[in-house]
Amino acid sequence: MELLESQDPEKRKLLETSNRHRQEMEREIKDISEKSEKVLKNALIIGGALALTYIVVNQLSSFKRKKRKQKKDKEIDNLVSEEPADESPSMLSQMGDKALNMATVLLLDLAKDKLSEYLQHRKSKDNGS
């Protein structure tokens, strides 16, 4: 059977064309899977950064609420006892707040960069199509 196929030039051309198309399709599928994997990784990084930022901000805000409640309780106690109190935050808590703010800004900046990179890639991909 192969002998007949190899002798017929039209069948040979069709088989070669079929093989070439199959190889091209396999290459395109591989490219698509690599691109989708890269997009998913970027989405996970951005989502993780946003989730981490949300958790940090949520923890800070709940800590501040507790602190405010404690302050109000102290003020009520001070009004009852009528003693002046010094309510300035400690140096350590100020440094902790600044560190958390810097970490939040850094994570948001990283997320912004990844998101803009992704959008630029999508824009160039759409323009190329």
RODOLUM-373469 format. One line per field, with one value per residue (C-alpha): residue number from 0; chain; x, y, z; residue in one letter. Coordinates in pm, whole numbers, plus 32768, in hexadecimal, padded with zeros to 4 digits. Example, Ala and Ser with C-alpha at 12.3 -4.5 7.8 and 13.67 -1.06 7.14 Angstrom:
BEGIN
marvo [0 / 1];
volum [A / A];
xx [84CE / 8557];
yy [7E3E / 7F96];
zz [830C / 82CA];
drenba [A / S];
END
This chain:
BEGIN
marvo [0 / 1 / 2 / 3 / 4 / 5 / 6 / 7 / 8 / 9 / 10 / 11 / 12 / 13 / 14 / 15 / 16 / 17 / 18 / 19 / 20 / 21 / 22 / 23 / 24 / 25 / 26 / 27 / 28 / 29 / 30 / 31 / 32 / 33 / 34 / 35 / 36 / 37 / 38 / 39 / 40 / 41 / 42 / 43 / 44 / 45 / 46 / 47 / 48 / 49 / 50 / 51 / 52 / 53 / 54 / 55 / 56 / 57 / 58 / 59 / 60 / 61 / 62 / 63 / 64 / 65 / 66 / 67 / 68 / 69 / 70 / 71 / 72 / 73 / 74 / 75 / 76 / 77 / 78 / 79 / 80 / 81 / 82 / 83 / 84 / 85 / 86 / 87 / 88 / 89 / 90 / 91 / 92 / 93 / 94 / 95 / 96 / 97 / 98 / 99 / 100 / 101 / 102 / 103 / 104 / 105 / 106 / 107 / 108 / 109 / 110 / 111 / 112 / 113 / 114 / 115 / 116 / 117 / 118 / 119 / 120 / 121 / 122 / 123 / 124 / 125 / 126 / 127 / 128];
volum [A / A / A / A / A / A / A / A / A / A / A / A / A / A / A / A / A / A / A / A / A / A / A / A / A / A / A / A / A / A / A / A / A / A / A / A / A / A / A / A / A / A / A / A / A / A / A / A / A / A / A / A / A / A / A / A / A / A / A / A / A / A / A / A / A / A / A / A / A / A / A / A / A / A / A / A / A / A / A / A / A / A / A / A / A / A / A / A / A / A / A / A / A / A / A / A / A / A / A / A / A / A / A / A / A / A / A / A / A / A / A / A / A / A / A / A / A / A / A / A / A / A / A / A / A / A / A / A / A];
xx [8000 / 811B / 81BF / 808C / 8074 / 81E1 / 81C2 / 8096 / 811F / 7FD0 / 7FA3 / 8108 / 80CA / 7F8B / 8039 / 8155 / 805D / 7F9B / 80D8 / 813F / 7FE7 / 7FEB / 8142 / 80D3 / 7F9A / 8067 / 8154 / 8030 / 7F90 / 80DA / 80F8 / 7F93 / 7FCB / 810E / 8063 / 7F39 / 8025 / 80DA / 7F91 / 7F1C / 8063 / 8043 / 7ED9 / 7F3A / 8051 / 7F69 / 7E52 / 7F43 / 7FCC / 7E6E / 7DFE / 7F31 / 7EF7 / 7D8C / 7DEC / 7EF4 / 7E09 / 7CF1 / 7DD2 / 7E4E / 7CF2 / 7C76 / 7DA8 / 7D5F / 7BF1 / 7C5B / 7D55 / 7C4A / 7B5F / 7C6F / 7CB6 / 7B48 / 7B3F / 7C78 / 7BE3 / 7AAC / 7B85 / 7C56 / 7B1D / 7AA8 / 7BF7 / 7C45 / 7DB7 / 7E6C / 7EFB / 7FFE / 7F61 / 807B / 80C5 / 820F / 8335 / 831E / 81B1 / 81FE / 8319 / 8234 / 8128 / 8226 / 82B1 / 8155 / 80FF / 8240 / 81FA / 809A / 8118 / 8220 / 8121 / 802D / 8144 / 81A4 / 8039 / 8016 / 814E / 80DB / 7F80 / 8006 / 80F6 / 7FD4 / 7EFA / 8013 / 8045 / 7ED0 / 7ECB / 7FF3 / 7F58 / 7E0B / 7EBA / 7F85 / 7E52];
yy [8000 / 80EF / 80A1 / 811D / 8256 / 82B0 / 827F / 8365 / 84CB / 8566 / 8482 / 84C6 / 863E / 8617 / 8544 / 863F / 875C / 869C / 865F / 87CB / 8841 / 874E / 87C9 / 8933 / 88EF / 8841 / 896D / 8A60 / 8995 / 8994 / 8B0F / 8B44 / 8A6A / 8B24 / 8C76 / 8C0B / 8B83 / 8CD2 / 8D91 / 8CAF / 8CDF / 8E5A / 8E4C / 8D7C / 8E70 / 8F9A / 8EEC / 8E81 / 8FE1 / 9072 / 8F6A / 8FA5 / 911C / 90EC / 9010 / 9106 / 922F / 916B / 9108 / 926D / 92FD / 91FE / 924A / 93BE / 9384 / 92C3 / 93D3 / 94E2 / 941E / 93FC / 9571 / 95C3 / 94DE / 9587 / 96DF / 967B / 95F6 / 9737 / 980E / 9748 / 9753 / 98B0 / 986B / 98F3 / 97E3 / 97E2 / 9739 / 9757 / 9615 / 956A / 9579 / 9402 / 9411 / 9536 / 9471 / 9342 / 9417 / 94AB / 9352 / 92CA / 93FA / 93D0 / 925D / 92AB / 93B0 / 92BE / 91A8 / 9293 / 9314 / 91AF / 915B / 9299 / 9244 / 90E0 / 9158 / 9260 / 9161 / 9073 / 9183 / 91F2 / 908A / 9066 / 91AE / 914A / 8FF2 / 908E / 9180 / 9063 / 8F90];
zz [8000 / 8057 / 7F0F / 7E55 / 7F2C / 7EF7 / 7D80 / 7D5D / 7D68 / 7DC5 / 7EF1 / 7F5C / 7F4E / 8016 / 811F / 813D / 8157 / 8260 / 832B / 830E / 8384 / 84A7 / 8517 / 84F8 / 85C6 / 86D4 / 86E0 / 86FC / 8813 / 88CD / 88A6 / 891E / 8A50 / 8AA7 / 8A85 / 8B56 / 8C60 / 8C6C / 8C86 / 8DA1 / 8E5E / 8E3D / 8EAE / 8FDD / 9037 / 9018 / 90D6 / 91E8 / 920C / 9220 / 931A / 93F3 / 93E6 / 9447 / 956E / 95E8 / 95CA / 966F / 9791 / 97BA / 97B9 / 98BA / 9991 / 997A / 99D6 / 9B0C / 9B5D / 9B38 / 9C18 / 9D1C / 9CFE / 9D36 / 9E63 / 9EEB / 9EB0 / 9F6E / A088 / A080 / A090 / A1B9 / A26A / A1DF / A1A8 / A072 / 9F8F / 9E77 / 9D43 / 9C40 / 9B81 / 9BC9 / 9ADC / 9A9D / 9A31 / 994A / 98A8 / 9883 / 97DD / 96ED / 9697 / 9651 / 957E / 94B4 / 9483 / 9410 / 9319 / 9298 / 9261 / 91B8 / 90D6 / 907B / 902F / 8F5E / 8E94 / 8E52 / 8DF2 / 8D03 / 8C6C / 8C36 / 8B9C / 8AB3 / 8A48 / 8A04 / 8943 / 886A / 8837 / 87CD / 86E0 / 864A / 8606];
drenba [M / E / L / L / E / S / Q / D / P / E / K / R / K / L / L / E / T / S / N / R / H / R / Q / E / M / E / R / E / I / K / D / I / S / E / K / S / E / K / V / L / K / N / A / L / I / I / G / G / A / L / A / L / T / Y / I / V / V / N / Q / L / S / S / F / K / R / K / K / R / K / Q / K / K / D / K / E / I / D / N / L / V / S / E / E / P / A / D / E / S / P / S / M / L / S / Q / M / G / D / K / A / L / N / M / A / T / V / L / L / L / D / L / A / K / D / K / L / S / E / Y / L / Q / H / R / K / S / K / D / N / G / S];
END
